[in-house]
Every structure is written in C-alpha cells, then in structure tokens.
Amino acid sequence: MPDTSDGPDLADALEALLASRRSCRAFLPTPVPHATIMRLLRLAQRSPSWCNTQPWEVVVTSGPATDRFREAIRAQASTGSGQAPDFPWPERYDGVYQERRRESGWQLYEAVGVRRGDRAASAAQAARNFELFGAPHVAIVTTDAVQGVYGAVDSGIYVGAFLLAAESMGIGAIAQAALAGYGPLIREHLGIPDDRKVLLGISFGFPDRDHPANSYRTTRADLGEVVRWVE
C-alpha cells in the first residue's frame, strides 16, 4: 500500500463532501457568477464514462432564461397533463425501496410543516419542483439517445460528480427527475434535438441555509443491507 501520510487525506475530504451534501430545496435569488459555474462544469466534466464517450450534454440557464423556463414548466405542470418522459418512470417501488422513499418524503413534510393526510399542502410542496425551488439556475442534462441505458448510466455518474462539485464550492443543488417528465416541453423550449434524451434537471444556486426545507438529512442503508460478500 502506498504511503500517503505526507499528502492530503482525500478520503476524508470526500467523506466530508458526501456527509454535508443534501438536495437543496430553497435557494437565495443571488445568481452564481459565471466564472464559478464554469469551474463547476469543468470539475463535473472529469466524470468517468464507458470508453470515455462522455455522452452527456448540458443546457444551463441564467437570469431571464431561468425565469422563462420556470414559468413555462410551472404552467405546463399546473395543468396536470402533458407528461412524456424520455425514460419511463419506475413501474413501482416495492418493499424496502418504498419504505425508504416514504421516509424521505415524510422527513421533508415534517421539516416544512405538512401534516399527514394534508393532500393540498403536500401537492403545493410537490409543485415547488416546477418553480425550481426558487433557484437562479437550472442545468438540463441530456444523453445520447443511441447509447440507451449505458449513456444514461454514464450521464447519471456525471450528475453525481456535478452535485459533489457544487457542494465543494458552497453551491446548493438538487437533481430533479420531475422536470424530465415534461421532455417535449423542455426539448422545444431549449432547442434540444431529437437525438438527445432528457435525463433530468439540476436546479442550483446559493442555498438558503435558514429555510426549513434544508434542515434535515436523509438516512443511508447499513452496508449489511446492500453488500453481499463472496469469499
């Protein structure tokens, strides 16, 4: 094993980023400087991919462009129709996956004061997705359609790198599959060609650290639940 005692403990740095990162659901209106966004994108671009194909492409909005996109997708979502994701939603969540999903949802609802059974309040909170949670920027991540699931997996790794890079720079971010439900609208609004599939959106900006929606952490399964050793 190489001696790293004289160098930085990169594992500690990574652990700190993973422990502090959260899905940010409330942002300050202050835009992120362009140079900062460019550094974030350069960091995320180091993400690995199969045969280094780098199948992701990203559309990033700022200023009035974010407001126009926010209004367009909010208006579409408010009609309750028009969903046509490029990647089909999961058929269902069973067993422990449903349990984890529900736990995460109730953590959010309890943080923002939504009572169990209050469907109107829970719907209002869900609608915040389409307001981009007030973020001044959104990044729409697309993948090469021809590469199918493998391009989607590689682009998902890119999303993870983007989120960690944002955290390292003090930028809040949230990956939103909900936005991808309106693939046709996104494609038309942002001029995305048909040879790209919309994977998801990432709303990002400076986090509102005092907002209750940003006050909790989701849990992670014990390794015994997700790892099986073969010796």
C-alpha positions as CSV (number, residue, x, y, z in Angstrom):
1,M,0.0,0.0,0.0
2,P,1.5,3.4,-0.9
3,D,2.4,5.8,1.9
4,T,0.1,8.8,1.8
5,S,0.9,10.1,5.3
6,D,2.6,13.3,3.9
7,G,-0.2,14.1,1.5
8,P,-3.8,15.2,1.9
9,D,-6.3,12.7,3.1
10,L,-8.6,12.6,0.0
11,A,-10.9,10.0,1.5
12,D,-11.6,12.4,4.5
13,A,-12.3,15.2,2.1
14,L,-14.7,13.0,0.0
15,E,-16.4,11.8,3.2
16,A,-16.9,15.3,4.3
17,L,-18.5,16.3,1.0
18,L,-20.8,13.2,0.9
19,A,-21.8,13.9,4.5
20,S,-22.6,17.6,4.0
21,R,-24.3,17.3,0.6
22,R,-28.1,17.5,0.6
23,S,-30.8,18.0,-2.0
24,C,-31.3,21.8,-1.7
25,R,-35.0,22.8,-1.8
26,A,-34.7,26.5,-1.1
27,F,-32.3,29.0,-2.7
28,L,-31.2,32.6,-2.4
29,P,-32.1,34.7,-5.5
30,T,-28.5,35.7,-5.9
31,P,-27.1,34.4,-9.2
32,V,-23.9,32.3,-9.2
33,P,-21.1,34.2,-11.0
34,H,-20.4,32.8,-14.5
35,A,-16.8,32.0,-13.7
36,T,-17.9,29.9,-10.7
37,I,-20.4,28.0,-12.9
38,M,-17.7,27.4,-15.4
39,R,-15.4,25.9,-12.7
40,L,-18.3,23.7,-11.5
41,L,-18.8,22.4,-15.0
42,R,-15.1,21.8,-15.6
43,L,-15.0,19.8,-12.4
44,A,-18.1,17.7,-13.3
45,Q,-16.6,17.1,-16.8
46,R,-13.9,14.9,-15.2
47,S,-16.6,12.3,-14.6
48,P,-15.8,8.8,-15.9
49,S,-17.7,7.2,-18.7
50,W,-17.6,3.9,-20.7
51,C,-14.8,4.2,-23.2
52,N,-14.6,7.9,-22.4
53,T,-17.6,8.5,-24.6
54,Q,-18.9,11.4,-22.3
55,P,-22.5,11.1,-23.7
56,W,-23.9,13.9,-21.6
57,E,-24.7,17.4,-22.9
58,V,-26.0,20.1,-20.6
59,V,-28.1,23.2,-21.1
60,V,-27.5,25.8,-18.4
61,T,-29.9,28.8,-17.8
62,S,-29.2,32.1,-16.1
63,G,-31.1,35.3,-15.5
64,P,-34.3,35.8,-17.6
65,A,-33.8,32.5,-19.3
66,T,-34.3,30.7,-16.0
67,D,-37.4,32.7,-15.3
68,R,-38.8,31.9,-18.7
69,F,-38.1,28.2,-18.3
70,R,-39.5,28.2,-14.7
71,E,-42.8,29.8,-15.9
72,A,-43.1,27.5,-18.9
73,I,-42.7,24.3,-17.0
74,R,-44.7,25.5,-14.0
75,A,-47.6,26.4,-16.3
76,Q,-47.5,23.0,-18.0
77,A,-47.3,21.1,-14.7
78,S,-50.2,23.0,-13.3
79,T,-52.5,21.6,-16.0
80,G,-51.8,18.0,-14.8
81,S,-51.2,16.8,-18.3
82,G,-48.5,16.6,-20.9
83,Q,-46.1,14.3,-19.2
84,A,-44.0,12.3,-21.6
85,P,-40.6,11.5,-20.1
86,D,-37.9,10.2,-22.5
87,F,-37.1,7.5,-19.9
88,P,-40.1,5.7,-18.5
89,W,-40.8,6.1,-14.8
90,P,-40.2,3.0,-12.5
91,E,-43.2,0.7,-12.6
92,R,-43.5,0.8,-8.8
93,Y,-41.5,0.9,-5.6
94,D,-41.7,-2.3,-3.6
95,G,-40.6,-3.4,-0.1
96,V,-37.6,-1.5,1.4
97,Y,-37.5,0.8,-1.6
98,Q,-40.9,2.1,-0.9
99,E,-40.1,2.4,2.8
100,R,-37.0,4.5,2.0
101,R,-39.0,6.7,-0.4
102,R,-41.7,7.3,2.2
103,E,-39.2,8.0,4.9
104,S,-37.5,10.6,2.8
105,G,-40.9,12.2,1.9
106,W,-42.0,12.4,5.5
107,Q,-38.7,14.0,6.5
108,L,-39.4,16.8,4.1
109,Y,-43.0,17.2,5.0
110,E,-42.2,17.3,8.7
111,A,-39.5,19.9,8.1
112,V,-41.8,22.3,6.3
113,G,-44.9,21.6,8.4
114,V,-47.0,19.5,6.1
115,R,-49.3,17.3,8.2
116,R,-50.0,13.7,7.3
117,G,-53.1,13.5,5.2
118,D,-53.0,17.1,4.1
119,R,-53.1,16.5,0.4
120,A,-53.4,20.1,-0.6
121,A,-50.2,21.1,1.3
122,S,-48.3,18.1,0.0
123,A,-49.3,18.9,-3.5
124,A,-48.2,22.5,-3.0
125,Q,-44.8,21.3,-1.8
126,A,-44.5,19.0,-4.8
127,A,-45.3,21.9,-7.1
128,R,-42.2,23.6,-5.8
129,N,-40.3,21.3,-8.1
130,F,-41.6,23.2,-11.1
131,E,-40.7,26.5,-9.5
132,L,-37.1,25.2,-9.4
133,F,-37.4,25.8,-5.6
134,G,-36.5,29.4,-6.4
135,A,-33.1,28.6,-7.9
136,P,-31.5,31.2,-10.2
137,H,-30.1,28.5,-12.5
138,V,-31.1,25.1,-13.9
139,A,-29.0,22.6,-15.8
140,I,-30.8,20.2,-18.1
141,V,-28.8,17.1,-18.5
142,T,-29.3,15.1,-21.7
143,T,-27.7,11.9,-23.0
144,D,-27.0,10.5,-26.5
145,A,-30.2,8.6,-27.5
146,V,-28.4,5.9,-29.4
147,Q,-26.4,4.8,-26.3
148,G,-29.6,3.9,-24.4
149,V,-29.3,2.7,-20.9
150,Y,-25.5,2.9,-20.9
151,G,-25.4,6.5,-21.9
152,A,-28.0,7.2,-19.2
153,V,-25.8,5.4,-16.6
154,D,-22.7,7.4,-17.6
155,S,-24.8,10.6,-17.5
156,G,-26.0,9.7,-14.1
157,I,-22.4,9.4,-12.9
158,Y,-21.9,12.9,-14.4
159,V,-24.9,14.1,-12.3
160,G,-23.2,12.7,-9.1
161,A,-20.0,14.5,-10.0
162,F,-21.9,17.7,-10.6
163,L,-23.6,17.5,-7.2
164,L,-20.4,16.9,-5.3
165,A,-18.5,19.6,-7.2
166,A,-21.3,22.0,-6.4
167,E,-21.1,21.1,-2.7
168,S,-17.3,21.6,-2.7
169,M,-17.9,25.2,-3.9
170,G,-20.7,26.1,-1.5
171,I,-23.4,25.8,-4.1
172,G,-26.7,24.1,-3.4
173,A,-28.1,21.8,-6.0
174,I,-30.9,19.3,-6.4
175,A,-31.3,16.6,-9.1
176,Q,-34.9,16.6,-10.3
177,A,-36.4,13.7,-12.3
178,A,-39.7,15.5,-12.0
179,L,-38.6,18.1,-14.6
180,A,-37.8,15.3,-17.1
181,G,-41.5,14.3,-17.1
182,Y,-42.0,17.2,-19.5
183,G,-39.5,16.2,-22.1
184,P,-41.4,17.6,-25.1
185,L,-41.7,21.0,-23.5
186,I,-38.1,21.0,-22.4
187,R,-37.0,19.9,-25.9
188,E,-38.9,22.7,-27.6
189,H,-38.2,25.4,-25.1
190,L,-34.5,24.9,-25.0
191,G,-33.9,23.7,-28.6
192,I,-32.8,20.2,-27.7
193,P,-32.5,18.0,-30.8
194,D,-34.3,14.6,-31.2
195,D,-31.0,12.7,-31.0
196,R,-30.8,13.6,-27.3
197,K,-32.8,12.2,-24.4
198,V,-33.6,14.4,-21.4
199,L,-32.4,12.6,-18.3
200,L,-33.2,15.2,-15.6
201,G,-32.7,18.8,-14.4
202,I,-30.5,20.1,-11.7
203,S,-31.6,23.3,-10.1
204,F,-28.7,25.1,-8.4
205,G,-27.6,28.3,-6.7
206,F,-26.6,29.6,-3.3
207,P,-28.6,27.7,-0.7
208,D,-30.9,29.4,1.8
209,R,-29.5,27.7,4.8
210,D,-32.1,29.1,7.2
211,H,-35.1,27.5,5.2
212,P,-36.7,24.5,7.0
213,A,-36.6,22.5,3.7
214,N,-32.9,22.5,4.1
215,S,-32.8,21.5,7.7
216,Y,-32.7,17.7,7.6
217,R,-30.6,14.8,6.2
218,T,-31.8,11.6,4.6
219,T,-30.5,8.3,6.0
220,R,-28.5,5.7,4.2
221,A,-28.9,1.9,4.5
222,D,-26.4,-0.1,6.5
223,L,-23.8,-1.9,4.4
224,G,-25.3,-5.2,5.5
225,E,-28.4,-4.3,3.6
226,V,-26.8,-3.6,0.3
227,V,-23.5,-5.5,0.2
228,R,-23.1,-9.3,-0.1
229,W,-19.6,-10.8,0.3
230,V,-18.3,-13.8,-1.6
231,E,-15.0,-15.3,-0.4
